Amino acid sequence: MPNRLAHETSPYLLQHADNPVDWWPWVPAAFDEARRRGVPVLLSVGYSSCHWCHVMAHESFEDAPTAAYLNEHFVAVKVDREERPDIDAVYMEAVQAATGQGGWPMTVFLTPDAEPFYFGTYFPPEPRHGMPSFRQVLEGVGAAWNDRRDEVGQVARRIVRDLSERTLAVDTTRAPGAEDLHAALLGLTRDFDAVRGGFGGAPKFPPAMTVEFLLRHHVRTGSEAALEMASATCEAMARGGIYDQLGGGFARYSVDASWVVPHFEKMLYDNALLCRAYAHLWRATGSELARRVALETADFMVRELRTAQGGFASALDADSDDGSGRHVEGAHYVWTPAQLREVLGEEDALLAAEYFGVTQEGTFEEGASVLRLPDTDRLWDAAKLASVRARLLAARDRRPRPGRDDKVVAAWNGLAVAALAETGAFFDRPDLVQAATDAADLIVRTHMDWHARLFRTSLDGVAGDHAGVLEDYADVAEGFLALSSVTGEGVWVDFAGLLLDTVLVHFTAPDGALYDTADDAEPLIRRPQDPTDNAAPSGWTAAAGALLAYAARTGSGAHREAAEKALGVVRTLGPKAPRFVSWGLAVAEALLDGPREVAVVGPGDHPATRELHRTALLSTAPGLAVAVGDPGSEEVPLLSGRTLLDGRPAAYVCRHFTCDAPTADPEVLAARLGGSGSGGPVG
């Protein structure tokens, strides 16, 4: 019989709707029930594409005796961390403070007042490697609650007090300067893996935001070291197993330091950020590999993650059926030599095995290999390889597919809008620009109410009940502003302004610091406030970027001032931990550069207008703001008062709305912007 999760919209919660555990969603009634029964609360937090979440669910939550014990002694609450990042952040902070580590599934025991007192992540069904079994944990926590409840209450209250006393020592009075960004670059240089690309050791996560900072720093300062680190990292990832060599798109991370064996789940946010980073790398260097990866990743998002309503689903699972009924991580993606021969025949299988690095020993389980690209000078038969790729992809498409989390998250769709809009514009792919527009339309129709407040998620075109957090407002505004630059439609600037005004009113402290939740959001034991970038930009740094970008298009001093105050965190963290404030560093590069603004005026269907517009979009100037419209257009303030030049389409290059003389010459425009990367037509 389904439990209370059967009426939820989160795919992750619905995965647990048939568990014998009597799950509750996070609602006040669950804590009222714990209070009535005098029992503690088990809080279990995960997400749908989490491998170890599936493992623990199968081992413990689907086990009838374990579920019966859990139901008798606890009230069980299940939370989707992607749907409620505020709850996840608050209790993950407690887990990390208590244990020194974190992860998912996150397992936290709470009092009926939602105060945490015991923590963990995955617990096995039997004691293993010094780790207690889940049943032992339940029995131990239950005994402590029954026999030493006053002591448990004291511990819980102390933990909440300690969390509440944690404060951020951030100076919001001054934005970072050139010396701060240089110190951050030196920190990245020390952490750079010169042999294998990337930063640090295993596991390695794709550092898209760090690449963005390095590219911008190179443009502003001419640092060849910054460009080399960005280029080498992107090439290593693109050649590794973390990149899907057949279907495009990136896995979440590599379990090794060489980008060979991935953790196979594919997240929308990773692919949106990496698509944009590779497009920007092509813009800076003309790299054919970067161009191919940007386009293939964009096509992957549209092909595999686009929903019927025009939005983008959250993720693909790591696990899938291996053909024998077993769910195995990576089963959809890996190959053995025998499987290559079955699909390609003997001769082409030998070619594919050599090209993609498939060996008898394999790089994964049971002799299977992930596919990688060679790093050799050998000349390969391009037509033959294209045929091999097509046949392997067609054969793979007949395999059981990984599950998809169809939940549409506002923030991650904002990232996808920005990536697809720019990639489509760079490479003359109007279909990608249209996909970005469709996703933006869905956000406005489904996620945004009349008061410019966002809902975090939707499913099948229906918004969920959960309020948007700071990253939703910031990333959606960023996507809208990028879309406006590409399409010339000023309405997207207007929508971005509405969202950013909400940020200023409901998420911003008097000193300019930012909170992850609004001032009228559901109160938790602590109001979350995390400025550090992780797999995606933090709401804090994303908001700084969107506020600055909006000010560059509108001349709003209030939004620019808010951005500068928010960037004070980069002065604090950038030199110490640059990898964890990379997007903030990228935004700071834009601030130091101006950012520059380009207004292009001319009839939209005029070839000269299109050429000036394309020249502006291909500029590598950090954080460049572009507006394009007809003469006399008032849609975007940056266009106001801009006229044609002797009857010809013209471009104005400005800083803080103070502009150079207009030019009708794309080459002059490129020179004023400091060069336009690779530029030119794309074959």
C-alpha positions as CSV (number, residue, x, y, z in Angstrom):
1,M,0.0,0.0,0.0
2,P,1.5,3.4,-1.0
3,N,2.6,5.7,1.9
4,R,2.2,9.4,2.2
5,L,4.7,10.1,-0.5
6,A,2.3,8.9,-3.2
7,H,0.8,12.4,-3.5
8,E,4.2,14.2,-4.0
9,T,5.5,15.6,-7.3
10,S,9.2,14.9,-6.7
11,P,10.3,11.8,-8.7
12,Y,12.7,11.0,-5.8
13,L,10.0,10.9,-3.2
14,L,7.7,9.0,-5.6
15,Q,10.5,6.3,-5.8
16,H,9.9,5.7,-2.1
17,A,6.1,5.8,-2.3
18,D,5.8,2.0,-2.2
19,N,8.3,1.4,0.6
20,P,7.0,-0.4,3.6
21,V,8.5,2.6,5.6
22,D,5.6,4.9,6.6
23,W,7.3,8.0,5.1
24,W,6.1,11.5,5.6
25,P,7.2,14.5,3.4
26,W,8.7,17.5,5.3
27,V,5.4,19.0,6.7
28,P,4.5,20.3,10.1
29,A,2.2,17.4,10.7
30,A,5.1,14.9,10.7
31,F,6.7,16.7,13.6
32,D,3.3,17.0,15.4
33,E,3.0,13.2,15.0
34,A,6.4,12.7,16.5
35,R,5.5,15.0,19.4
36,R,2.2,13.2,20.0
37,R,3.9,9.7,20.0
38,G,6.9,10.9,21.9
39,V,9.4,9.5,19.4
40,P,12.3,11.0,17.4
41,V,12.3,11.8,13.7
42,L,14.5,10.1,11.1
43,L,15.3,12.6,8.4
44,S,16.6,10.9,5.2
45,V,17.7,13.3,2.4
46,G,18.8,12.2,-1.1
47,Y,18.0,12.7,-4.8
48,S,16.8,10.5,-7.6
49,S,20.1,9.9,-9.5
50,C,22.1,9.2,-6.3
51,H,23.6,5.7,-6.5
52,W,24.0,5.1,-2.8
53,C,20.6,6.5,-2.1
54,H,19.2,3.7,-4.3
55,V,21.5,1.2,-2.6
56,M,20.3,2.1,0.9
57,A,16.7,2.2,-0.2
58,H,16.9,-1.4,-1.6
59,E,18.9,-2.7,1.4
60,S,16.9,-1.1,4.2
61,F,13.9,0.9,3.3
62,E,12.5,-1.9,1.1
63,D,13.2,-4.4,3.8
64,A,10.0,-5.3,5.7
65,P,11.5,-6.1,9.2
66,T,13.7,-2.9,9.1
67,A,10.7,-0.8,8.0
68,A,8.5,-2.3,10.7
69,Y,11.1,-1.4,13.4
70,L,11.5,2.1,12.0
71,N,7.8,2.7,11.8
72,E,7.3,1.6,15.5
73,H,10.1,3.7,17.0
74,F,10.4,6.8,14.7
75,V,8.5,9.2,12.4
76,A,10.3,8.9,9.1
77,V,10.6,12.0,6.9
78,K,12.0,11.9,3.3
79,V,13.4,15.0,1.6
80,D,14.5,15.5,-2.0
81,R,17.6,17.7,-1.7
82,E,17.1,19.2,-5.1
83,E,13.5,20.2,-4.2
84,R,14.4,21.5,-0.8
85,P,18.1,22.7,-0.9
86,D,17.4,24.8,2.2
87,I,16.7,21.8,4.4
88,D,19.6,19.9,2.9
89,A,22.0,22.9,3.5
90,V,21.0,23.3,7.2
91,Y,21.3,19.7,8.2
92,M,24.4,19.0,6.0
93,E,26.1,21.8,7.8
94,A,25.4,20.0,11.1
95,V,26.5,16.7,9.6
96,Q,29.8,18.1,8.4
97,A,30.4,20.0,11.7
98,A,29.9,16.8,13.7
99,T,31.6,14.2,11.4
100,G,34.0,16.2,9.2
101,Q,32.3,14.8,6.1
102,G,29.0,14.7,4.3
103,G,27.2,13.1,1.4
104,W,24.0,11.5,0.3
105,P,22.0,9.7,1.4
106,M,22.1,12.0,4.5
107,T,20.7,10.4,7.6
108,V,19.9,12.7,10.5
109,F,17.9,12.0,13.7
110,L,15.9,14.9,15.1
111,T,13.8,15.8,18.1
112,P,10.2,16.6,17.4
113,D,11.3,20.3,17.3
114,A,13.5,19.5,14.3
115,E,16.7,19.8,16.3
116,P,19.4,17.3,15.2
117,F,21.3,15.1,17.6
118,Y,22.8,12.1,15.6
119,F,24.2,12.1,12.1
120,G,25.4,9.9,9.3
121,T,25.2,9.2,5.6
122,Y,24.9,5.7,4.1
123,F,24.5,2.9,6.6
124,P,24.8,-0.8,5.4
125,P,22.3,-3.5,6.3
126,E,25.1,-5.4,8.1
127,P,28.1,-4.1,10.0
128,R,30.9,-3.4,7.5
129,H,34.4,-1.9,7.6
130,G,33.9,-0.6,11.1
131,M,30.5,0.9,10.2
132,P,27.4,-0.1,12.2
133,S,24.4,-1.5,10.4
134,F,21.4,0.7,9.9
135,R,19.4,-1.5,12.3
136,Q,22.1,-1.1,14.9
137,V,22.0,2.7,14.5
138,L,18.2,2.7,14.8
139,E,18.4,0.6,18.0
140,G,21.2,2.7,19.5
141,V,19.4,6.0,18.8
142,G,16.1,4.6,20.1
143,A,17.8,3.4,23.3
144,A,19.4,6.8,23.8
145,W,16.1,8.5,23.2
146,N,14.2,6.3,25.7
147,D,16.9,6.1,28.4
148,R,18.7,9.4,28.2
149,R,16.2,11.8,26.7
150,D,17.2,14.8,28.7
151,E,20.8,14.3,27.7
152,V,19.7,13.9,24.0
153,G,17.7,17.1,24.3
154,Q,20.7,19.0,25.7
155,V,22.9,17.7,22.9
156,A,20.3,18.8,20.3
157,R,20.0,22.3,21.8
158,R,23.7,22.7,21.9
159,I,24.1,21.8,18.3
160,V,21.4,24.3,17.3
161,R,23.0,26.9,19.4
162,D,26.4,26.2,17.9
163,L,25.0,26.4,14.4
164,S,23.2,29.7,15.1
165,E,26.5,31.2,16.4
166,R,28.3,30.5,13.2
167,T,28.7,33.8,11.3
168,L,30.3,34.8,8.1
169,A,33.1,37.3,8.5
170,V,32.7,39.0,5.1
171,D,33.6,42.6,4.4
172,T,30.9,43.9,2.1
173,T,32.4,47.4,2.0
174,R,34.8,46.8,-0.8
175,A,34.8,44.6,-3.9
176,P,37.9,42.6,-4.9
177,G,40.7,44.3,-6.7
178,A,43.3,43.1,-9.2
179,E,45.6,41.9,-6.4
180,D,42.9,39.7,-5.0
181,L,42.3,38.0,-8.3
182,H,46.0,37.6,-8.9
183,A,46.3,35.9,-5.5
184,A,43.4,33.6,-6.4
185,L,45.2,32.6,-9.7
186,L,48.4,31.7,-7.7
187,G,46.3,29.5,-5.5
188,L,44.8,27.7,-8.5
189,T,48.3,27.3,-10.0
190,R,49.5,25.5,-6.9
191,D,46.5,23.2,-7.0
192,F,46.6,22.5,-10.8
193,D,47.4,19.0,-12.0
194,A,49.8,19.7,-14.8
195,V,49.9,16.1,-15.9
196,R,46.2,15.2,-16.0
197,G,44.4,18.5,-16.0
198,G,42.0,19.8,-13.4
199,F,42.6,20.7,-9.8
200,G,43.4,18.5,-6.8
201,G,43.2,14.7,-6.8
202,A,40.6,12.0,-6.9
203,P,37.7,12.3,-7.1
204,K,37.7,15.0,-9.7
205,F,34.7,17.2,-10.4
206,P,34.5,19.2,-13.7
207,P,35.6,22.8,-12.8
208,A,33.4,24.7,-15.3
209,M,33.3,27.9,-13.2
210,T,37.0,27.8,-12.6
211,V,37.5,27.6,-16.4
212,E,35.3,30.7,-16.8
213,F,37.4,32.6,-14.3
214,L,40.7,31.6,-16.0
215,L,39.4,32.6,-19.5
216,R,38.3,36.0,-18.2
217,H,41.5,36.5,-16.3
218,H,43.5,35.7,-19.4
219,V,41.6,38.2,-21.4
220,R,41.9,41.0,-18.8
221,T,45.6,40.4,-17.9
222,G,47.1,38.4,-20.8
223,S,48.1,35.6,-18.5
224,E,49.1,32.6,-20.6
225,A,49.2,30.4,-17.5
226,A,45.5,31.0,-16.9
227,L,44.7,30.1,-20.5
228,E,46.9,27.0,-20.4
229,M,45.2,25.7,-17.2
230,A,41.7,26.2,-18.8
231,S,42.7,24.7,-22.1
232,A,44.5,21.7,-20.6
233,T,41.7,20.9,-18.2
234,C,39.0,21.1,-20.9
235,E,41.0,18.9,-23.3
236,A,41.7,16.3,-20.6
237,M,38.0,16.1,-19.7
238,A,36.9,16.0,-23.3
239,R,39.2,13.1,-24.0
240,G,38.4,11.2,-20.8
241,G,35.7,8.8,-19.8
242,I,33.8,11.5,-17.9
243,Y,32.7,12.7,-21.3
244,D,30.2,10.6,-23.3
245,Q,32.2,10.0,-26.5
246,L,29.1,8.7,-28.4
247,G,26.2,10.8,-27.2
248,G,27.8,13.9,-25.8
249,G,27.4,15.3,-22.3
250,F,29.4,14.9,-19.0
251,A,29.0,12.6,-16.1
252,R,28.9,14.1,-12.6
253,Y,32.6,13.4,-11.7
254,S,35.5,11.1,-12.2
255,V,36.3,8.7,-9.4
256,D,40.0,8.7,-10.5
257,A,42.4,11.6,-11.0
258,S,42.8,11.0,-14.8
259,W,39.1,11.6,-15.8
260,V,38.9,7.9,-16.9
261,V,36.2,6.2,-14.8
262,P,33.1,8.4,-14.2
263,H,30.4,8.3,-11.7
264,F,27.8,7.9,-14.5
265,E,24.9,10.1,-13.4
266,K,24.4,13.1,-15.7
267,M,23.2,16.3,-14.1
268,L,21.6,19.2,-16.0
269,Y,23.6,21.8,-14.1
270,D,27.0,20.2,-14.9
271,N,26.2,20.0,-18.6
272,A,24.7,23.5,-18.8
273,L,27.8,25.0,-17.2
274,L,30.3,22.9,-19.2
275,C,28.5,23.6,-22.5
276,R,28.9,27.3,-21.9
277,A,32.5,27.0,-20.7
278,Y,33.5,25.0,-23.8
279,A,31.7,27.5,-26.1
280,H,33.6,30.3,-24.4
281,L,36.9,28.4,-24.8
282,W,36.2,28.1,-28.5
283,R,35.5,31.8,-28.6
284,A,38.8,32.5,-27.0
285,T,41.0,30.0,-28.9
286,G,39.1,28.6,-31.9
287,S,39.7,25.1,-30.6
288,E,37.8,22.6,-32.8
289,L,37.6,20.2,-29.9
290,A,36.0,22.8,-27.7
291,R,33.5,23.6,-30.5
292,R,32.5,20.0,-31.0
293,V,32.1,19.4,-27.2
294,A,30.0,22.5,-26.8
295,L,27.7,21.5,-29.6
296,E,27.5,17.8,-28.6
297,T,26.7,18.8,-25.0
298,A,24.0,21.2,-26.1
299,D,22.5,18.5,-28.3
300,F,22.7,16.0,-25.5
301,M,20.7,18.4,-23.2
302,V,18.0,18.9,-25.9
303,R,17.8,15.2,-26.9
304,E,18.0,13.6,-23.5
305,L,16.8,16.1,-20.9
306,R,14.2,18.2,-22.7
307,T,10.7,17.7,-21.3
308,A,7.4,17.8,-23.3
309,Q,6.7,21.3,-21.8
310,G,10.0,22.7,-23.1
311,G,11.9,22.7,-19.9
312,F,14.9,20.5,-18.9
313,A,14.8,17.5,-16.6
314,S,17.2,17.4,-13.7
315,A,19.3,14.3,-14.2
316,L,19.8,10.9,-15.6
317,D,20.6,8.0,-13.2
318,A,24.0,6.4,-13.0
319,D,22.4,2.9,-12.9
320,S,20.5,1.0,-15.6
321,D,19.5,-2.6,-16.4
322,D,22.5,-4.5,-17.7
323,G,20.3,-6.7,-19.8
324,S,20.0,-9.5,-17.2
325,G,17.6,-7.7,-14.8
326,R,20.4,-6.3,-12.6
327,H,20.7,-2.5,-12.1
328,V,24.4,-1.7,-12.6
329,E,26.1,1.6,-12.5
330,G,27.3,2.6,-16.0
331,A,25.7,-0.4,-17.8
332,H,24.2,1.8,-20.5
333,Y,27.6,3.4,-21.4
334,V,30.4,0.8,-21.2
335,W,31.7,-1.7,-23.7
336,T,33.6,-5.0,-23.8
337,P,35.6,-6.1,-26.9
338,A,33.0,-8.8,-27.5
339,Q,30.2,-6.2,-27.6
340,L,32.2,-4.1,-30.1
341,R,32.6,-7.2,-32.3
342,E,29.0,-8.0,-32.1
343,V,28.0,-4.5,-33.3
344,L,30.8,-3.7,-35.7
345,G,32.4,-6.9,-37.0
346,E,36.0,-7.9,-36.4
347,E,37.8,-5.3,-38.4
348,D,35.9,-2.2,-37.3
349,A,35.8,-3.5,-33.7
350,L,39.7,-3.6,-33.7
351,L,39.7,0.0,-34.9
352,A,37.1,1.1,-32.3
353,A,38.9,-0.7,-29.5
354,E,42.2,1.1,-30.3
355,Y,40.6,4.5,-30.9
356,F,38.4,4.4,-27.7
357,G,40.8,2.6,-25.4
358,V,38.7,-0.6,-25.0
359,T,40.8,-3.4,-23.6
360,Q,40.3,-7.0,-22.5
361,E,41.0,-6.0,-18.9
362,G,38.6,-3.0,-19.0
363,T,38.4,0.2,-17.0
364,F,35.2,-0.7,-15.2
365,E,33.5,-3.7,-13.8
366,E,33.6,-7.2,-15.4
367,G,36.1,-6.2,-18.1
368,A,34.0,-3.4,-19.5
369,S,35.5,-0.1,-20.6
370,V,34.4,3.4,-20.8
371,L,35.2,5.1,-24.1
372,R,38.0,7.7,-24.3
373,L,39.7,9.6,-27.1
374,P,43.3,9.0,-28.0
375,D,46.0,11.6,-27.5
376,T,48.2,10.6,-30.4
377,D,49.4,12.1,-33.7
378,R,48.0,9.2,-35.8
379,L,45.8,10.2,-38.7
380,W,42.5,8.4,-38.3
381,D,40.0,7.7,-41.1
382,A,37.3,10.3,-40.3
383,A,34.6,8.7,-42.4
384,K,35.2,5.3,-40.9
385,L,35.2,6.7,-37.3
386,A,31.9,8.5,-38.0
387,S,30.4,5.2,-39.2
388,V,31.7,3.4,-36.1
389,R,30.3,6.1,-33.8
390,A,26.9,6.1,-35.5
391,R,26.6,2.3,-35.3
392,L,27.7,2.1,-31.6
393,L,25.3,4.9,-30.6
394,A,22.4,3.2,-32.4
395,A,23.2,-0.1,-30.7
396,R,23.5,1.7,-27.3
397,D,20.1,3.3,-27.8
398,R,18.6,-0.2,-27.9
399,R,20.0,-0.9,-24.4
400,P,17.8,-0.2,-21.3
401,R,18.0,3.5,-20.6
402,P,18.9,5.1,-17.3
403,G,16.0,6.6,-15.4
404,R,15.4,10.2,-15.8
405,D,14.4,12.7,-13.0
406,D,11.8,14.7,-14.9
407,K,11.6,17.4,-12.2
408,V,12.3,20.9,-13.7
409,V,14.4,23.0,-11.3
410,A,14.2,26.7,-12.0
411,A,17.9,27.5,-11.3
412,W,19.3,24.7,-13.5
413,N,17.0,25.7,-16.3
414,G,18.3,29.2,-16.0
415,L,21.8,27.9,-16.5
416,A,20.6,25.8,-19.5
417,V,18.9,28.9,-21.0
418,A,22.2,30.9,-20.9
419,A,24.3,28.0,-22.3
420,L,21.9,27.1,-25.2
421,A,21.3,30.7,-26.2
422,E,25.0,31.5,-26.4
423,T,26.0,28.3,-28.1
424,G,23.2,28.6,-30.6
425,A,24.3,32.2,-31.4
426,F,28.0,31.3,-31.7
427,F,27.5,28.4,-34.0
428,D,24.5,29.6,-36.0
429,R,22.1,27.0,-34.5
430,P,18.8,28.8,-34.2
431,D,17.2,25.5,-32.9
432,L,19.3,25.8,-29.8
433,V,18.3,29.5,-29.3
434,Q,14.7,28.4,-29.7
435,A,15.2,25.6,-27.1
436,A,16.5,28.3,-24.7
437,T,13.5,30.5,-25.4
438,D,11.1,27.6,-24.8
439,A,12.7,26.9,-21.5
440,A,12.6,30.6,-20.5
441,D,8.9,30.7,-21.5
442,L,8.2,27.7,-19.3
443,I,9.8,29.4,-16.3
444,V,7.7,32.5,-16.8
445,R,4.5,30.6,-17.3
446,T,4.9,27.9,-14.7
447,H,7.5,28.9,-12.1
448,M,6.9,32.7,-11.8
449,D,3.9,34.3,-10.1
450,W,2.4,37.8,-10.4
451,H,4.5,39.0,-7.5
452,A,7.8,38.0,-9.2
453,R,8.2,35.1,-6.8
454,L,9.5,31.8,-8.1
455,F,8.6,28.2,-7.4
456,R,11.6,26.0,-7.2
457,T,10.3,23.0,-9.2
458,S,7.7,21.8,-11.6
459,L,6.7,18.4,-13.0
460,D,4.7,17.9,-16.2
461,G,4.1,21.6,-16.4
462,V,2.7,21.9,-12.9
463,A,4.6,24.0,-10.3
464,G,5.4,22.4,-6.9
465,D,4.7,24.1,-3.6
466,H,8.3,24.9,-2.7
467,A,9.5,28.5,-2.8
468,G,12.5,29.3,-4.9
469,V,15.8,29.9,-3.2
470,L,18.4,32.5,-4.0
471,E,20.1,30.4,-6.7
472,D,16.7,30.1,-8.6
473,Y,16.3,33.9,-8.8
474,A,19.9,34.5,-9.7
475,D,20.4,31.7,-12.3
476,V,17.1,32.4,-14.0
477,A,17.9,36.1,-14.2
478,E,21.3,35.2,-15.6
479,G,19.7,33.0,-18.3
480,F,17.1,35.7,-19.2
481,L,19.8,38.3,-19.6
482,A,21.9,36.1,-21.8
483,L,18.8,35.2,-23.9
484,S,18.1,38.9,-24.3
485,S,21.6,39.6,-25.6
486,V,21.2,36.9,-28.2
487,T,17.6,37.5,-29.4
488,G,17.3,41.3,-28.8
489,E,14.1,40.8,-26.9
490,G,14.0,43.4,-24.1
491,V,11.2,41.6,-22.2
492,W,13.8,39.2,-20.8
493,V,15.7,42.1,-19.3
494,D,12.4,43.2,-17.7
495,F,11.7,39.7,-16.2
496,A,15.3,39.6,-14.9
497,G,14.8,43.0,-13.2
498,L,11.6,41.8,-11.5
499,L,13.5,38.7,-10.1
500,L,16.5,40.7,-9.0
501,D,14.3,43.3,-7.3
502,T,12.9,40.4,-5.3
503,V,16.5,39.5,-4.4
504,L,17.2,43.0,-3.1
505,V,14.0,43.1,-1.0
506,H,13.8,39.5,0.3
507,F,17.3,37.9,0.3
508,T,19.6,40.8,1.1
509,A,20.8,41.8,4.5
510,P,21.3,45.5,5.4
511,D,25.1,45.1,5.0
512,G,24.7,43.6,1.5
513,A,25.3,40.0,2.5
514,L,22.9,37.5,1.0
515,Y,20.8,34.6,2.4
516,D,19.9,31.5,0.5
517,T,16.2,31.8,1.5
518,A,13.8,34.7,1.5
519,D,13.0,36.6,4.7
520,D,9.4,35.2,4.5
521,A,10.4,31.6,3.8
522,E,9.6,28.7,6.1
523,P,11.7,29.1,9.2
524,L,14.3,26.3,9.9
525,I,16.7,25.9,12.8
526,R,19.0,28.2,10.9
527,R,18.6,30.5,7.9
528,P,21.0,29.1,5.4
529,Q,23.7,31.4,4.0
530,D,26.5,29.8,1.9
531,P,28.6,31.9,-0.4
532,T,30.8,29.0,-1.6
533,D,30.4,27.6,-5.1
534,N,30.1,23.8,-5.3
535,A,28.9,21.9,-8.3
536,A,27.1,25.0,-9.5
537,P,27.4,28.7,-8.5
538,S,26.2,29.5,-5.1
539,G,23.1,31.7,-4.9
540,W,25.4,34.4,-3.5
541,T,27.9,34.5,-6.3
542,A,25.2,33.9,-9.0
543,A,23.3,36.8,-7.7
544,A,26.4,39.0,-7.8
545,G,26.8,38.1,-11.4
546,A,23.2,38.7,-12.4
547,L,23.0,42.0,-10.5
548,L,26.1,43.2,-12.3
549,A,24.9,42.1,-15.7
550,Y,21.5,43.7,-15.2
551,A,23.1,47.0,-14.1
552,A,25.2,47.0,-17.3
553,R,22.1,46.8,-19.4
554,T,20.0,49.3,-17.5
555,G,22.4,51.7,-15.7
556,S,20.9,50.8,-12.4
557,G,23.2,52.1,-9.6
558,A,21.3,50.1,-6.9
559,H,21.9,46.8,-8.7
560,R,25.6,47.5,-9.3
561,E,26.1,48.6,-5.7
562,A,24.4,45.4,-4.5
563,A,26.7,43.3,-6.8
564,E,29.8,45.1,-5.5
565,K,28.8,44.5,-1.9
566,A,28.1,40.8,-2.6
567,L,31.5,40.4,-4.2
568,G,33.1,41.3,-0.9
569,V,33.0,37.6,-0.2
570,V,35.5,37.1,-3.1
571,R,38.0,39.3,-1.3
572,T,37.6,37.1,1.8
573,L,37.6,33.6,0.2
574,G,39.3,34.0,-3.2
575,P,42.9,34.0,-2.2
576,K,42.3,31.2,0.4
577,A,40.0,28.9,-1.5
578,P,39.7,30.0,-5.1
579,R,38.1,26.7,-6.3
580,F,35.2,27.3,-4.0
581,V,34.4,30.8,-5.1
582,S,35.3,30.4,-8.8
583,W,32.1,32.0,-10.1
584,G,32.6,34.9,-7.8
585,L,36.1,35.3,-9.2
586,A,34.7,35.3,-12.8
587,V,32.1,38.0,-11.8
588,A,34.9,40.0,-10.2
589,E,36.8,39.9,-13.5
590,A,33.8,41.4,-15.2
591,L,33.5,44.1,-12.6
592,L,37.2,45.1,-13.1
593,D,36.7,45.2,-16.8
594,G,33.6,47.4,-16.5
595,P,31.9,45.3,-17.6
596,R,31.9,46.7,-21.1
597,E,28.5,47.3,-22.8
598,V,27.7,47.2,-26.5
599,A,24.6,48.7,-28.0
600,V,23.9,47.6,-31.6
601,V,21.2,49.5,-33.4
602,G,19.8,48.7,-36.8
603,P,17.0,46.8,-38.5
604,G,17.0,43.2,-37.2
605,D,16.9,41.8,-40.8
606,H,19.8,43.9,-42.1
607,P,23.1,41.9,-42.7
608,A,25.2,44.7,-41.3
609,T,23.2,44.7,-38.0
610,R,23.6,40.9,-37.8
611,E,27.4,41.2,-38.4
612,L,27.9,43.8,-35.7
613,H,25.7,41.8,-33.3
614,R,27.7,38.6,-34.0
615,T,31.0,40.5,-33.6
616,A,29.8,41.8,-30.2
617,L,28.7,38.3,-29.0
618,L,32.0,36.8,-30.0
619,S,34.0,39.3,-28.0
620,T,35.9,37.8,-25.1
621,A,35.6,40.9,-22.9
622,P,34.7,39.5,-19.4
623,G,30.9,39.7,-18.7
624,L,30.2,41.8,-21.8
625,A,26.6,43.1,-21.9
626,V,25.1,43.2,-25.4
627,A,21.8,44.8,-26.5
628,V,20.5,44.9,-30.0
629,G,17.4,46.7,-31.4
630,D,15.9,48.9,-33.9
631,P,16.8,52.6,-34.0
632,G,14.9,54.5,-31.3
633,S,14.2,51.3,-29.3
634,E,13.5,51.8,-25.7
635,E,13.2,48.1,-24.8
636,V,16.6,48.1,-23.0
637,P,17.9,51.3,-21.5
638,L,21.3,50.6,-23.0
639,L,19.7,51.2,-26.4
640,S,18.0,54.4,-25.4
641,G,19.1,57.4,-27.6
642,R,21.4,55.3,-29.9
643,T,21.0,56.2,-33.5
644,L,22.2,55.0,-36.9
645,L,25.5,56.2,-38.2
646,D,24.9,58.0,-41.5
647,G,21.9,55.8,-42.0
648,R,23.9,52.6,-41.4
649,P,23.6,50.1,-38.5
650,A,26.0,51.1,-35.7
651,A,27.5,49.8,-32.5
652,Y,28.3,51.7,-29.4
653,V,31.0,50.5,-26.9
654,C,30.4,51.8,-23.4
655,R,31.5,51.6,-19.8
656,H,29.0,52.7,-17.2
657,F,26.8,54.0,-20.0
658,T,29.6,56.4,-21.2
659,C,30.2,55.5,-24.8
660,D,32.8,55.8,-27.5
661,A,31.8,57.2,-30.9
662,P,29.6,54.7,-32.8
663,T,31.1,52.6,-35.5
664,A,29.6,50.7,-38.5
665,D,32.7,48.7,-39.0
666,P,32.8,45.2,-37.4
667,E,36.6,45.2,-37.4
668,V,36.7,48.5,-35.5
669,L,34.2,47.1,-33.0
670,A,36.3,44.0,-32.5
671,A,39.4,46.1,-31.9
672,R,37.6,48.3,-29.4
673,L,36.5,45.2,-27.5
674,G,40.0,43.8,-27.4
675,G,39.5,41.2,-30.1
676,S,36.7,38.7,-30.7
677,G,38.3,35.3,-30.1
678,S,38.0,33.0,-33.1
679,G,35.2,35.0,-34.8
680,G,34.3,34.5,-38.4
681,P,31.9,32.1,-39.9
682,V,31.6,28.5,-38.7
683,G,31.7,25.7,-41.2
